[in-house]
Amino acid sequence: IVVTSQPDARRVFDAESELIGRLTRCTVVLRDAVPPGAAAHAVLAGGTDIAVPLEGLIDVDRECTRLRTELEQLEKQLAALTQRLGNEGFVARAPASVVEGERRKQAEWSARREQLADKVRALCGR
């Protein structure tokens, strides 16, 4: 685990790094900056960044491929849904509850697409 933090928090992590390491079964390393490469990040209050380097823990290329495939499929489904909602005939003929349900689905899928795109950028670099 790599920890970057402000001086006050850094003192606490420095003092407790052995305990944190035992509890997490990891080595805690304090750094001034997050190292490059694929990592899972958590940002705590006060700006402390905890990074778990993923290199060697997961197959990064395989995970990138999986995430990109999932993103492409979601984008196709979202495009089809957007086209359906853009069809005035569908909107006029379908019951209001169906149209509202499709709009909710569009909002949920759009949010999911952004989350997936963020994951791809963070893990795969683009």
Backbone bond lengths (Angstrom), bond angles and torsions (degrees), N, CA, C in turn:
res aa  C-N    CA-C-N  psi(-1)  N-CA   C-N-CA  omega(-1)  CA-C   N-CA-C  phi
1 I - - - 1.448 - - 1.528 106.93 -
2 V 1.323 116.13 132.16 1.459 121.03 177.26 1.523 107.61 -108.97
3 V 1.323 116.24 127.89 1.463 122.08 -178.35 1.516 109.07 -117.59
4 T 1.336 115.69 128.52 1.464 121.40 170.61 1.522 106.40 -121.61
5 S 1.324 116.56 135.25 1.467 118.78 -176.74 1.513 111.23 -158.86
6 Q 1.308 113.58 174.09 1.460 122.24 175.63 1.531 108.02 -72.39
7 P 1.334 118.53 160.39 1.473 121.40 -175.90 1.529 115.20 -53.28
8 D 1.344 118.29 -42.25 1.469 119.59 -178.40 1.527 111.15 -63.51
9 A 1.306 115.88 -47.99 1.463 119.90 180.00 1.526 110.82 -69.03
10 R 1.313 116.00 -33.36 1.466 119.75 -179.45 1.537 110.85 -61.38
11 R 1.334 116.10 -38.36 1.461 119.71 178.03 1.532 110.87 -61.59
12 V 1.320 116.12 -40.41 1.463 120.32 179.39 1.529 109.73 -65.98
13 F 1.330 117.19 -46.74 1.464 119.92 179.54 1.525 111.01 -63.78
14 D 1.310 116.55 -37.07 1.459 120.39 178.41 1.529 110.33 -63.58
15 A 1.312 115.76 -44.70 1.465 120.69 -179.02 1.533 112.40 -68.45
16 E 1.313 116.77 -32.29 1.463 120.87 -173.89 1.537 113.56 -108.31
17 S 1.318 117.67 8.85 1.468 119.93 -175.14 1.530 112.57 -62.13
18 E 1.329 117.42 -35.02 1.462 119.23 178.98 1.534 110.78 -64.76
19 L 1.320 117.13 -44.98 1.463 121.46 178.77 1.530 110.46 -64.16
20 I 1.322 116.62 -46.26 1.468 120.65 178.81 1.525 109.83 -59.09
21 G 1.319 116.18 -41.99 1.453 120.61 178.77 1.520 112.81 -62.14
22 R 1.327 116.69 -42.62 1.471 119.77 177.96 1.517 111.30 -65.33
23 L 1.325 117.04 -42.72 1.464 120.69 -178.67 1.533 112.20 -66.70
24 T 1.307 116.46 -35.69 1.467 120.48 -177.05 1.521 112.89 -96.76
25 R 1.338 116.19 -7.32 1.463 121.87 -176.67 1.528 110.89 57.95
26 C 1.314 114.32 40.45 1.460 122.61 -179.82 1.523 109.50 -134.40
27 T 1.292 114.69 167.11 1.454 120.75 171.65 1.520 107.52 -96.63
28 V 1.310 116.88 128.54 1.460 121.66 179.73 1.521 107.96 -96.28
29 V 1.336 115.71 124.60 1.457 122.04 -179.88 1.525 107.62 -121.25
30 L 1.332 116.79 127.99 1.463 121.48 177.15 1.516 108.34 -95.16
31 R 1.323 116.25 128.58 1.463 121.70 -179.07 1.519 109.95 -133.33
32 D 1.328 114.60 164.08 1.460 120.60 176.44 1.524 111.95 -83.39
33 A 1.326 117.04 -23.44 1.463 121.41 -179.37 1.524 108.47 -144.36
34 V 1.324 114.90 153.12 1.459 120.86 177.42 1.526 108.35 -70.49
35 P 1.316 117.72 131.52 1.465 119.34 -179.84 1.522 111.49 -69.32
36 P 1.331 117.03 153.15 1.459 119.38 178.63 1.522 110.44 -70.39
37 G 1.315 115.43 162.61 1.454 120.39 177.72 1.513 111.40 111.97
38 A 1.322 115.17 170.17 1.457 121.75 -178.64 1.524 109.90 -68.26
39 A 1.316 114.87 130.95 1.460 120.17 -179.99 1.519 109.67 -156.78
40 A 1.319 115.59 153.10 1.458 121.40 171.10 1.515 106.23 -92.26
41 H 1.335 116.09 132.52 1.461 120.74 -175.18 1.522 111.22 -119.16
42 A 1.307 114.15 147.16 1.460 121.79 168.69 1.521 106.23 -134.98
43 V 1.316 115.76 129.56 1.456 120.19 177.99 1.522 107.41 -107.34
44 L 1.318 115.03 122.17 1.454 121.08 -178.38 1.519 110.55 -95.73
45 A 1.315 115.18 169.05 1.463 120.15 176.79 1.515 109.17 -57.24
46 G 1.301 116.20 142.64 1.456 120.64 179.83 1.512 113.57 86.75
47 G 1.331 116.75 2.11 1.456 120.05 175.03 1.516 115.83 89.25
48 T 1.313 118.33 6.75 1.461 120.07 176.79 1.522 109.05 -69.69
49 D 1.326 115.96 130.34 1.464 122.00 179.64 1.520 108.01 -113.13
50 I 1.318 115.13 124.80 1.459 120.62 176.51 1.524 106.83 -111.70
51 A 1.327 115.98 123.46 1.463 121.37 -178.08 1.518 109.63 -121.77
52 V 1.321 114.61 135.66 1.460 120.74 174.14 1.523 106.26 -112.14
53 P 1.327 117.63 106.33 1.468 119.74 178.68 1.526 110.03 -59.52
54 L 1.334 116.30 132.39 1.458 121.09 -175.98 1.525 113.08 -95.58
55 E 1.313 116.36 -14.61 1.462 120.51 179.23 1.522 108.70 -58.18
56 G 1.300 117.06 124.46 1.451 121.95 -179.09 1.518 113.31 91.43
57 L 1.335 117.88 -19.88 1.461 120.89 177.23 1.521 111.95 -91.49
58 I 1.325 115.04 -37.49 1.464 120.19 177.91 1.520 108.06 -131.92
59 D 1.320 115.68 162.65 1.456 121.35 173.61 1.529 106.18 -84.41
60 V 1.322 116.87 98.08 1.462 122.45 -173.58 1.525 111.07 -60.86
61 D 1.333 117.86 -42.74 1.468 120.50 179.94 1.528 111.07 -61.78
62 R 1.318 115.84 -43.19 1.472 119.82 179.94 1.528 110.79 -64.98
63 E 1.331 116.76 -42.29 1.462 120.51 179.27 1.526 110.60 -65.89
64 C 1.333 117.77 -38.35 1.463 120.81 176.78 1.523 110.65 -62.59
65 T 1.315 116.32 -43.07 1.467 120.72 178.29 1.524 110.27 -61.37
66 R 1.328 116.89 -44.76 1.464 120.98 179.91 1.527 111.33 -62.62
67 L 1.333 116.33 -45.64 1.461 120.38 -179.54 1.527 111.50 -64.81
68 R 1.321 117.03 -42.25 1.471 120.09 179.00 1.515 111.35 -64.13
69 T 1.327 117.81 -40.14 1.466 121.61 178.23 1.522 109.94 -63.76
70 E 1.325 116.54 -44.88 1.460 120.62 178.46 1.524 110.62 -61.64
71 L 1.330 117.06 -41.40 1.460 121.48 179.05 1.524 111.14 -64.23
72 E 1.328 117.65 -44.19 1.471 121.24 178.78 1.524 111.37 -60.77
73 Q 1.337 117.42 -43.90 1.464 121.00 179.13 1.522 111.09 -63.83
74 L 1.313 116.57 -42.64 1.454 120.44 179.12 1.525 110.87 -64.29
75 E 1.333 117.30 -40.57 1.468 120.36 178.48 1.519 111.39 -63.56
76 K 1.333 118.59 -37.87 1.474 121.45 177.04 1.523 110.64 -64.72
77 Q 1.346 116.27 -45.30 1.459 119.97 179.38 1.525 110.95 -63.86
78 L 1.325 116.32 -40.61 1.456 120.97 179.78 1.525 110.90 -66.12
79 A 1.332 117.52 -39.22 1.464 121.02 177.70 1.521 110.89 -62.91
80 A 1.334 116.80 -42.83 1.467 120.44 178.74 1.531 110.89 -64.56
81 L 1.318 116.57 -41.00 1.457 120.67 179.07 1.525 110.86 -66.50
82 T 1.314 117.03 -41.75 1.464 121.32 178.26 1.526 110.44 -63.21
83 Q 1.318 116.35 -40.19 1.477 120.25 177.80 1.527 110.16 -63.75
84 R 1.334 116.99 -42.43 1.466 120.47 179.04 1.516 110.42 -62.04
85 L 1.320 117.33 -43.46 1.463 120.31 -179.84 1.530 111.72 -71.13
86 G 1.326 116.90 -22.58 1.462 120.74 176.42 1.518 112.99 -81.53
87 N 1.319 116.94 -10.28 1.459 122.51 178.95 1.523 108.71 -81.06
88 E 1.322 116.19 110.59 1.463 120.60 -177.68 1.522 112.31 -60.71
89 G 1.338 116.59 -32.78 1.464 120.18 178.41 1.519 111.68 -63.46
90 F 1.321 117.04 -44.06 1.463 120.88 178.73 1.523 110.41 -62.80
91 V 1.317 116.20 -47.75 1.466 120.56 -177.26 1.520 110.82 -63.62
92 A 1.336 117.67 -37.17 1.463 121.44 -178.36 1.532 111.76 -73.92
93 R 1.338 117.70 -38.00 1.467 120.76 -174.72 1.527 113.88 -88.13
94 A 1.292 117.93 -31.43 1.464 120.67 -175.95 1.527 110.69 -73.28
95 P 1.322 116.48 147.33 1.471 119.01 175.85 1.532 110.33 -59.40
96 A 1.302 115.83 148.04 1.466 121.46 -177.68 1.525 111.60 -56.63
97 S 1.335 116.80 -36.84 1.468 119.45 -179.44 1.529 111.32 -65.55
98 V 1.327 117.39 -34.72 1.464 121.54 178.49 1.526 109.77 -68.96
99 V 1.320 116.56 -45.62 1.465 120.93 179.64 1.525 110.03 -62.21
100 E 1.330 116.77 -42.85 1.467 120.49 179.08 1.524 110.54 -63.76
101 G 1.325 116.25 -40.85 1.467 120.53 177.28 1.522 111.73 -61.41
102 E 1.317 116.75 -41.05 1.463 121.11 178.38 1.530 111.01 -67.15
103 R 1.309 117.38 -36.14 1.470 120.36 177.52 1.526 111.07 -68.15
104 R 1.328 116.80 -38.52 1.468 120.19 175.93 1.531 109.93 -63.67
105 K 1.324 115.69 -43.07 1.455 120.80 178.58 1.524 110.15 -61.19
106 Q 1.329 116.56 -40.86 1.469 120.91 179.25 1.534 110.20 -62.25
107 A 1.311 117.68 -43.07 1.472 121.30 179.12 1.532 110.46 -65.10
108 E 1.333 117.60 -43.33 1.468 121.19 179.20 1.526 110.73 -64.03
109 W 1.317 116.73 -44.91 1.468 120.34 -179.03 1.520 111.17 -66.93
110 S 1.325 117.13 -35.55 1.470 120.02 177.46 1.528 110.51 -64.67
111 A 1.322 116.56 -42.26 1.459 120.67 178.12 1.534 110.09 -64.49
112 R 1.315 116.48 -42.09 1.471 120.66 178.92 1.530 110.51 -63.91
113 R 1.333 116.65 -39.03 1.464 120.56 178.34 1.521 110.59 -60.76
114 E 1.325 117.07 -42.84 1.459 120.74 178.89 1.526 111.15 -64.34
115 Q 1.333 117.02 -40.42 1.460 120.30 177.73 1.526 111.11 -62.47
116 L 1.332 116.01 -45.17 1.461 119.82 179.35 1.525 111.30 -64.55
117 A 1.325 116.35 -42.17 1.467 119.94 179.36 1.531 109.96 -62.32
118 D 1.325 117.49 -39.62 1.467 121.03 176.78 1.528 111.22 -62.96
119 K 1.332 116.30 -42.24 1.470 119.78 177.92 1.514 111.64 -62.45
120 V 1.341 116.18 -42.61 1.468 120.12 179.49 1.512 110.01 -62.62
121 R 1.338 117.81 -45.64 1.459 121.27 179.28 1.530 111.30 -61.81
122 A 1.322 116.62 -42.69 1.471 120.53 -177.17 1.526 111.71 -69.65
123 L 1.311 116.89 -42.04 1.463 120.18 -174.94 1.514 112.73 -87.43
124 C 1.329 116.01 -38.13 1.463 120.20 -171.20 1.525 113.14 -105.48
125 G 1.314 116.84 -12.02 1.451 120.08 177.92 1.511 115.23 90.08
126 R 1.284 119.17 -3.98 1.476 121.90 176.07 1.483 110.75 -166.48
